[in-house]
């Protein structure tokens, strides 16, 4: 996972193309081919994005044989609010593990003392 403090919205934690795919999956589960058509991205790019999102625990894959041959159906594991909560947890956990002073800063911010100090 990347974190870009200058990013806006979901761009703080993902690339534009990842967001494009995830927003489609938030609306409804899709087959790989459908995602290629809807995003306008190359099939290889869509598969790479889906693989990365799957490794990060953000999307699920199921195999579907109802149309004859196998199709991979992708779905989001969380709605947008759930995804945002997951990202906050991951970012904060990472900061707290590596920077013990992060806890004090977070507490200061929660008390409204964010303007004090460096």
Protein Blocks (a to p, Z undefined) as FASTA:
>chain_A
ZZdfkbghjllmocfklmmmmmmmmmpccdfklmmmmnopafklmmmmmmmmmmnopacc
dddfknopacdddddfbdfklmmmmmmmmmmmmmmmmmmmlmmmmmmmmnopmmgoZZ
